[in-house]
């Protein structure tokens, strides 16, 4: 499962659908058309496609894509449309919907592609985490939710500033792909790790 941070401007495009009598059918048709496109623009979708290639042999329908927050909040002049502080009710609804999706789909792996500013939402959504490890402080966090292997990395569109202590975003995702493959050797036909310690 690939989890983005929130929608990006979609809210302003939904008004026409709300006014239609067959709103749900029109929305489903729109989503099917969008999801049927062979290639989408932008770094986020490029990373989603790379995840499909790396972990599922480009089987796009084997990767579930969703968002942490269910809508964005257009405010100010900045790039981010951060909605996590906008509404307690929206945050709660978003968390409940994501938990439901996880319970329904039972993914083996969740990649939170949203950056550390959303860690508080992740922690509140999944309070019972184990094996929590800051692989690279602020850039890559690994943990488990039950049996689900989880990662939180920087957003694929994160801008790397000059003299930044962080590596390019692609490096962290490559690390995630390696860790997933190592944790599921039977899926990726990798040799099993051999225990060399004396019993």
C-alpha positions as CSV (number, residue, x, y, z in Angstrom):
1,X,0.0,0.0,0.0
2,X,1.4,3.4,-1.0
3,X,0.1,6.3,1.1
4,X,0.4,9.9,0.1
5,X,-0.2,12.8,2.4
6,X,-3.4,14.3,1.0
7,X,-5.1,15.3,-2.2
8,X,-3.7,18.3,-4.1
9,X,-6.4,20.6,-5.3
10,X,-9.0,18.0,-6.1
11,X,-11.5,19.6,-3.7
12,X,-12.1,22.5,-6.1
13,X,-12.9,20.1,-8.9
14,X,-15.7,18.2,-7.1
15,X,-18.3,20.9,-7.0
16,X,-19.8,19.9,-10.4
17,X,-20.1,16.3,-9.4
18,X,-21.9,17.2,-6.2
19,X,-24.6,19.0,-8.2
20,X,-25.2,16.1,-10.6
21,X,-28.0,13.6,-10.0
22,X,-25.8,10.6,-10.7
23,X,-22.8,12.0,-8.8
24,X,-21.4,8.6,-7.7
25,X,-21.5,7.1,-11.2
26,X,-19.9,10.2,-12.6
27,X,-17.1,10.1,-10.0
28,X,-16.5,6.4,-10.6
29,X,-16.3,7.0,-14.4
30,X,-13.8,9.9,-13.7
31,X,-11.6,7.7,-11.4
32,X,-11.6,4.8,-13.9
33,X,-10.5,7.2,-16.7
34,X,-7.8,8.6,-14.4
35,X,-6.5,5.3,-13.2
36,X,-6.5,3.9,-16.8
37,X,-3.9,6.4,-17.9
38,X,-0.6,4.7,-18.7
39,X,1.6,7.5,-17.3
40,X,0.9,10.4,-14.9
41,X,3.0,13.5,-14.5
42,X,4.9,14.5,-11.4
43,X,7.4,13.0,-9.0
44,X,4.8,11.5,-6.7
45,X,3.3,9.4,-9.5
46,X,6.8,8.5,-10.9
47,X,7.6,7.1,-7.4
48,X,4.3,5.2,-7.3
49,X,5.2,3.7,-10.8
50,X,8.7,2.8,-9.6
51,X,7.2,1.1,-6.5
52,X,5.0,-0.9,-8.8
53,X,8.0,-1.9,-10.9
54,X,10.3,-2.7,-8.0
55,X,7.9,-4.6,-5.8
56,X,5.2,-6.0,-8.1
57,X,6.8,-6.3,-11.6
58,X,4.8,-3.3,-12.8
59,X,1.4,-4.8,-11.8
60,X,-0.2,-1.5,-11.0
61,X,-3.4,-3.2,-9.7
62,X,-1.3,-5.0,-7.1
63,X,-0.4,-1.7,-5.4
64,X,-3.2,0.1,-3.5
65,X,-2.7,3.9,-3.5
66,X,-4.5,6.0,-0.9
67,X,-3.9,9.2,1.1
68,X,-3.4,9.9,4.8
69,X,-5.7,12.9,4.7
70,X,-8.9,12.8,2.6
71,X,-8.8,16.3,1.3
72,X,-6.4,19.2,1.2
73,X,-6.8,22.7,2.5
74,X,-5.8,25.5,0.1
75,X,-4.4,28.3,2.2
76,X,-1.7,30.9,1.9
77,X,0.8,31.1,-1.0
78,X,3.0,28.2,0.0
79,X,3.4,25.0,-2.0
80,X,1.9,22.7,0.7
81,X,-1.8,22.3,1.0
82,X,-1.5,20.9,4.6
83,X,-4.9,20.0,6.1
84,X,-3.8,18.1,9.2
85,X,-4.2,21.1,11.4
86,X,-7.4,22.3,9.6
87,X,-10.1,20.2,11.2
88,X,-10.2,17.7,14.0
89,X,-13.2,16.1,12.4
90,X,-11.5,15.7,9.1
91,X,-8.4,14.2,10.7
92,X,-10.5,11.7,12.7
93,X,-12.5,10.8,9.6
94,X,-9.3,10.4,7.5
95,X,-7.8,8.1,10.2
96,X,-10.9,6.0,10.5
97,X,-11.0,5.5,6.7
98,X,-7.3,4.6,6.4
99,X,-7.7,2.1,9.3
100,X,-10.7,0.6,7.5
101,X,-8.8,0.3,4.2
102,X,-5.8,-1.4,6.0
103,X,-8.2,-3.9,7.7
104,X,-10.0,-4.6,4.5
105,X,-7.0,-5.0,2.2
106,X,-4.5,-6.5,4.7
107,X,-1.4,-5.2,2.9
108,X,2.0,-6.9,3.6
109,X,3.7,-3.5,3.4
110,X,2.7,0.2,3.8
111,X,4.9,3.0,2.5
112,X,3.9,6.3,3.9
113,X,5.2,8.8,1.2
114,X,4.4,11.9,3.2
115,X,7.4,13.2,5.2
116,X,8.0,13.6,8.9
117,X,5.5,16.4,9.4
118,X,2.8,13.8,9.2
119,X,4.3,11.5,11.8
120,X,1.9,12.6,14.5
121,X,-1.1,11.6,12.3
122,X,0.5,8.2,11.6
123,X,1.1,7.6,15.3
124,X,-2.4,8.6,16.2
125,X,-3.9,6.5,13.4
126,X,-1.8,3.4,14.4
127,X,-1.0,3.8,18.1
128,X,0.0,0.1,18.5
129,X,3.4,0.0,16.7
130,X,6.3,-2.3,17.3
131,X,9.9,-2.6,16.0
132,X,10.0,1.1,15.6
133,X,13.4,2.2,14.2
134,X,14.6,5.6,12.9
135,X,16.7,4.2,10.0
136,X,17.7,7.7,9.0
137,X,16.6,10.4,11.4
138,X,13.8,12.5,10.0
139,X,14.2,10.9,6.6
140,X,13.3,7.2,6.9
141,X,11.4,5.5,9.7
142,X,10.6,1.7,9.8
143,X,8.0,0.1,12.1
144,X,5.3,-2.6,12.3
145,X,1.6,-2.3,12.6
146,X,0.7,-5.8,13.7
147,X,2.3,-8.0,11.0
148,X,2.4,-5.2,8.4
149,X,5.9,-3.9,7.6
150,X,5.7,-0.1,7.4
151,X,8.0,2.7,6.3
152,X,7.7,6.5,6.3
153,X,9.9,8.4,4.0
154,X,10.1,11.9,2.6
155,X,7.5,12.9,0.1
156,X,8.7,12.1,-3.5
157,X,8.5,15.8,-4.3
158,X,10.6,16.9,-1.3
159,X,13.0,19.6,-2.4
160,X,16.6,18.9,-1.4
161,X,18.2,22.2,-0.3
162,X,21.8,23.0,-1.0
163,X,24.1,21.7,1.7
164,X,21.2,19.5,3.0
165,X,22.1,16.7,5.4
166,X,19.7,14.5,3.5
167,X,20.4,12.4,0.5
168,X,18.2,12.6,-2.6
169,X,14.7,11.1,-2.0
170,X,15.3,8.3,-4.4
171,X,18.1,6.9,-2.1
172,X,15.6,6.4,0.7
173,X,13.0,4.7,-1.5
174,X,15.8,2.4,-2.9
175,X,16.5,1.5,0.7
176,X,12.8,0.7,1.3
177,X,12.7,-1.6,-1.7
178,X,15.7,-3.5,-0.5
179,X,14.3,-3.9,3.0
180,X,11.0,-5.1,1.6
181,X,12.7,-7.7,-0.6
182,X,14.9,-8.8,2.3
183,X,11.9,-9.2,4.6
184,X,10.0,-11.3,2.0
185,X,12.7,-13.5,0.4
186,X,10.1,-16.1,-0.6
187,X,8.3,-13.5,-2.7
188,X,11.4,-12.2,-4.5
189,X,13.2,-15.6,-4.8
190,X,16.1,-14.5,-2.6
191,X,18.2,-16.9,-0.5
192,X,17.0,-17.2,3.0
193,X,19.3,-15.8,5.7
194,X,21.4,-18.5,7.4
195,X,21.7,-18.4,11.2
196,X,25.4,-19.0,11.9
197,X,25.3,-18.6,15.7
198,X,25.9,-21.7,17.8
199,X,22.8,-23.2,19.6
